[in-house]
Amino acid sequence: MKERPFLGYGAGTEKDLIHRELKSRDLDLHKVHAHNQFLSVTFQYGILGLSVFLFILVSIFLKAIRHLEYTLIFFLIITSMLTDSYLDVQQGLFYFALFGSLILSYRIEKKVNNSQ
């Protein structure tokens, strides 16, 4: 990440970069990835991409905090992102898109008292 800290190396380059680094250290492991979504985003899109990703997560969190169930779902998603590259698999991407859009589209209905 030292060579391209701001813009990263591009989508899908993370595994090759990690494999190349491991091979230079005489470790020949295949199918290795970052096992952390935040690190993966930083590899691929740099600090700029990580900033956009964090902005999206903060936006979702600010909506989720108003509803307990959504807050719990949000923390489950964040926890899974700390232990794996959650958005690199279709199932993770599907659930992130589903619950993220549900949380962002959630509206608090205010009761209107029509009594006169």
Contact map, one row per residue, 1 for C-alpha under 8 A:
11111001000000000000000000000000000000000010010000000000000000000000000000000000000000000000000000000000000000000000
11111000000000000000000000000000000000000000000000000000000000000000000000000000000000000000000000000000000000000000
11111000000000000000000000000000000000000000000000000000000000000000000000000000000000000000000000000000000000000000
11111111100000000000000000000000000000000000010000000000000000000000000000000000000000000000000000000000000000000000
11111111000000000000000000000000000000000100011000000000000000000000000000000000000000000000000000000000000000000000
00011111000000000000000000000000000000000000111100000000000000000000000000000000000000000000000000000000000000000000
00011111110000000000000000000000000000000001111110000000000000000000000000000000000000000000000000000000000000000000
10011111110000000000000000000000000000000111111010000000000000000000000000000000000000000000000000000000000000000000
00010011111011000000000000000000000000000011110000000000000000000000000000000000000000000000000000000000000000000000
00000011111110000000000000000000000000000011100000000000000000000000000000000000000000000000000000000000000000000000
00000000111111000000000000000000000000000001100000000000000000000000000000000000000000000000000000000000000000000000
00000000011111100000000000000000000000000001000000000000000000000000000000000000000000000000000000000000000000000000
00000000111111111000000000000000000000000011000000000000000000000000000000000000000000000000000000000000000000000000
00000000101111111100000000000000110000010011000000000000000000000000000000000000000000000000000000000000000000000000
00000000000111111110000000000011110000000000000000000000000000000000000000000000000000000000000000000000000000000000
00000000000011111111000000000000000000000000000000000000000000000000000000000000000000000000000000000000000000000000
00000000000011111111100000000000000000000000000000000000000000000000000000000000000000000000000000000000000000000000
00000000000001111111110000000001110000000000000000000000000000000000000000000000000000000000000000000000000000000000
00000000000000111111111000011111000000000000000000000000000000000000000000000000000000000000000000000000000000000000
00000000000000011111111100000000000000000000000000000000000000000000000000000000000000000000000000000000000000000000
00000000000000001111111110000000000000000000000000000000000000000000000000000000000000000000000000000000000000000000
00000000000000000111111111111000000000000000000000000000000000000000000000000000000000000000000000000000000000000000
00000000000000000011111111111000000000000000000000000000000000000000000000000000000000000000000000000000000000000000
00000000000000000001111111100000000000000000000000000000000000000000000000000000000000000000000000000000000000000000
00000000000000000000111111100000000000000000000000000000000000000000000000000000000000000000000000000000000000000000
00000000000000000000011111110000000000000000000000000000000000000000000000000000000000000000000000000000000000000000
00000000000000000000011111111000000000000000000000000000000000000000000000000000000000000000000000000000000000000000
00000000000000000010011001111100000000000000000000000000000000000000000000000000000000000000000000000000000000000000
00000000000000000010011000111111000000000000000000000000000000000000000000000000000000000000000000000000000000000000
00000000000000000010000000011111000000000000000000000000000000000000000000000000000000000000000000000000000000000000
00000000000000100010000000001111100000000000000000000000000000000000000000000000000000000000000000000000000000000000
00000000000000100110000000001111110000000000000000000000000000000000000000000000000000000000000000000000000000000000
00000000000001100100000000000011111000010000000000000000000000000000000000000000000010000000000000000000000000000000
00000000000001100100000000000001111110110000000000000000000000000000000000000000000110000000000000000000000000000000
00000000000000000000000000000000111110010000000000000000000000000000000000000000011110000000000000000000000000000000
00000000000000000000000000000000011111110000000000000000000000000000000000000000111111000000000000000000000000000000
00000000000000000000000000000000011111111000000000000000000000000000000000000000111111100000000000000000000000000000
00000000000000000000000000000000000111111100000001000000000000000000000000000000110010000000000000000000000000000000
00000000000000000000000000000000010111111110000000000000000000000000000000000000000000000000000000000000000000000000
00000000000001000000000000000000111111111111000000000000000000000000000000000000000010000000000000000000000000000000
00000000000000000000000000000000000011111111110011001000000000000000000000000000000000000000000000000000000000000000
00001001000000000000000000000000000001111111111011000000000000000000000000000000000000000000000000000000000000000000
10000001110011000000000000000000000000111111110000000000000000000000000000000000000000000000000000000000000000000000
00000011111111000000000000000000000000011111110010000000000000000000000000000000000000000000000000000000000000000000
00000111111000000000000000000000000000001111111111000000000000000000000000000000000000000000000000000000000000000000
10011111100000000000000000000000000000001111111111000000000000000000000000000000000000000000000000000000000000000000
00001111000000000000000000000000000000000100111111100000000000000000000000000000000000000000000000000000000000000000
00000110000000000000000000000000000000000000111111110000000000000000000000000000000000000000000000000000000000000000
00000011000000000000000000000000000000001101111111111000000000000000000000000000000000000000000000000000000000000000
00000000000000000000000000000000000001001100111111111100000000000000000000000000000000000000000000000000000000000000
00000000000000000000000000000000000000000000001111111110000000000000000000000000000000000000000000000000000000000000
00000000000000000000000000000000000000000000000111111111000000000000000000000000000000000000000000000000000000000000
00000000000000000000000000000000000000001000000011111111100000000000000000000000000000000000000000000000000000000000
00000000000000000000000000000000000000000000000001111111110000000000000000000000000000000000000000000000000000000000
00000000000000000000000000000000000000000000000000111111111000000000000000000000000000000000000000000000000000000000
00000000000000000000000000000000000000000000000000011111111100000000000000000000000000000000000000000000000000000000
00000000000000000000000000000000000000000000000000001111111110000000000000000000000000000000000000000000000000000000
00000000000000000000000000000000000000000000000000000111111111000000000000000000000000000000000000000000000000000000
00000000000000000000000000000000000000000000000000000011111111100000000000000000000000000000000000000001000000000000
00000000000000000000000000000000000000000000000000000001111111110000000001000000000000000000000000010011000000000000
00000000000000000000000000000000000000000000000000000000111111111000001001000000000000000000000000000000000000000000
00000000000000000000000000000000000000000000000000000000011111111100000000000000000000000000000000000000000000000000
00000000000000000000000000000000000000000000000000000000001111111110000000000000000000000000000000000011010000000000
00000000000000000000000000000000000000000000000000000000000111111111011001000000000000000000000000000011000000000000
00000000000000000000000000000000000000000000000000000000000011111111011000000000000000000000000000000000000000000000
00000000000000000000000000000000000000000000000000000000000001111111001000000000000000000000000000000000000000000000
00000000000000000000000000000000000000000000000000000000000000111111111000000000000000000000000000000000000000000000
00000000000000000000000000000000000000000000000000000000000000011111111100000000000000000000000000000000000000000000
00000000000000000000000000000000000000000000000000000000000000000011111110000000000000000000000000000000000000000000
00000000000000000000000000000000000000000000000000000000000000011011111111000000000000000000000000000010000000000000
00000000000000000000000000000000000000000000000000000000000010011111111111100000000000000000000000000000000000000000
00000000000000000000000000000000000000000000000000000000000000000001111111110000000000000000000000000000000000000000
00000000000000000000000000000000000000000000000000000000000000000000111111111000000000000000000000100000000000000000
00000000000000000000000000000000000000000000000000000000000110010000011111111100000000000000000000000000000000000000
00000000000000000000000000000000000000000000000000000000000000000000001111111110000000000000000000000000000000000000
00000000000000000000000000000000000000000000000000000000000000000000000111111111000000000000000000000000000000000000
00000000000000000000000000000000000000000000000000000000000000000000000011111111100000000000000100000000000000000000
00000000000000000000000000000000000000000000000000000000000000000000000001111111110000000000000000000000000000000000
00000000000000000000000000000000000000000000000000000000000000000000000000111111111000000000000000000000000000000000
00000000000000000000000000000000000000000000000000000000000000000000000000011111111101000000000000000000000000000000
00000000000000000000000000000000000111000000000000000000000000000000000000001111111111000000000000000000000000000000
00000000000000000000000000000000001111000000000000000000000000000000000000000111111110000000000000000000000000000000
00000000000000000000000000000000001110000000000000000000000000000000000000000011111110000000000000000000000000000000
00000000000000000000000000000000011110000000000000000000000000000000000000000001111111000000000000000000000000000000
00000000000000000000000000000000111111010000000000000000000000000000000000000000111111111000000000000000000000000000
00000000000000000000000000000000000110000000000000000000000000000000000000000001100111111001100000000000000000000000
00000000000000000000000000000000000010000000000000000000000000000000000000000000000011111101100100000000000000000000
00000000000000000000000000000000000000000000000000000000000000000000000000000000000011111101100000000000000000000000
00000000000000000000000000000000000000000000000000000000000000000000000000000000000011111111100000000000000000000000
00000000000000000000000000000000000000000000000000000000000000000000000000000000000000111111110000000000000000000000
00000000000000000000000000000000000000000000000000000000000000000000000000000000000000001111111000000000000000000000
00000000000000000000000000000000000000000000000000000000000000000000000000000000000001111111111100000000000000000000
00000000000000000000000000000000000000000000000000000000000000000000000000000000000001111111111110000000000000000000
00000000000000000000000000000000000000000000000000000000000000000000000000000000000000000111111111000000000000000000
00000000000000000000000000000000000000000000000000000000000000000000000000000000000000000011111111110000000000000000
00000000000000000000000000000000000000000000000000000000000000000000000000001000000000100001111111110000000000000000
00000000000000000000000000000000000000000000000000000000000000000000000000000000000000000000111111111000000000000000
00000000000000000000000000000000000000000000000000000000000000000000000000000000000000000000011111111100000000000000
00000000000000000000000000000000000000000000000000000000000000000000000010000000000000000000001111111110000000000000
00000000000000000000000000000000000000000000000000000000000100000000000000000000000000000000001111111111000000000000
00000000000000000000000000000000000000000000000000000000000000000000000000000000000000000000000011111111100000000000
00000000000000000000000000000000000000000000000000000000000000000000000000000000000000000000000001111111110000000000
00000000000000000000000000000000000000000000000000000000000100110000010000000000000000000000000000111111110000000000
00000000000000000000000000000000000000000000000000000000001100110000000000000000000000000000000000011111110000000000
00000000000000000000000000000000000000000000000000000000000000000000000000000000000000000000000000001111111000000000
00000000000000000000000000000000000000000000000000000000000000100000000000000000000000000000000000000111111100000000
00000000000000000000000000000000000000000000000000000000000000000000000000000000000000000000000000000000111110000000
00000000000000000000000000000000000000000000000000000000000000000000000000000000000000000000000000000000011111000000
00000000000000000000000000000000000000000000000000000000000000000000000000000000000000000000000000000000001111100000
00000000000000000000000000000000000000000000000000000000000000000000000000000000000000000000000000000000000111110000
00000000000000000000000000000000000000000000000000000000000000000000000000000000000000000000000000000000000011111000
00000000000000000000000000000000000000000000000000000000000000000000000000000000000000000000000000000000000001111100
00000000000000000000000000000000000000000000000000000000000000000000000000000000000000000000000000000000000000111110
00000000000000000000000000000000000000000000000000000000000000000000000000000000000000000000000000000000000000011111
00000000000000000000000000000000000000000000000000000000000000000000000000000000000000000000000000000000000000001111
00000000000000000000000000000000000000000000000000000000000000000000000000000000000000000000000000000000000000000111
